[in-house]
Amino acid sequence: MGPGTGLAAPGLTAGAAALAILLALTAAPASAGKADVLTATIEPGSDGRRFTISVTLRHADSGWDHYANRWEVVGPDGRVLATRTLYHPHVDEQPFTRSLGDIDIPMPITWVKIRGHDLVHGHGGREVTLSVPR
């Protein structure tokens, strides 16, 4: 940067130009953030092994390229026990609640984690842990 390089803008020091380039390269595009699970409930079925889970999810969906596309029920060992797919953006419906029934949670499991997922960030938003009623 500086004389002879052609990289520094007129009136900027080499350090200021370098900082401007660094900020431009690392700046993230406007982001809808990660999918956050706000609340979740679990209701047992009659057999004590199958359950219905309802999840309230929040994500600033911005359209088909960036929206919350699912939530998952994850066991203590990290295995995904069930997935509720969300097939379209909910731009004007935030937060929103969706349910999934007939979820098989084997007997030794006493708790599950609910996590959201979006198309850009994947997992990483707020998660909720539920005790499995037996």
Secondary structure, DSSP 8 states (H G I E B T S, - for coil): --TTTS-S-TT--HHHHHHHHHHHHH---------EEEEEEEEE-TTSSEEEEEEEEE----BTTB-EEEEEEE-TTS-EEEEEE--S--TTS-SEEEEEEEEE--TT--EEEEEEEETTTBS-S--EEEE---
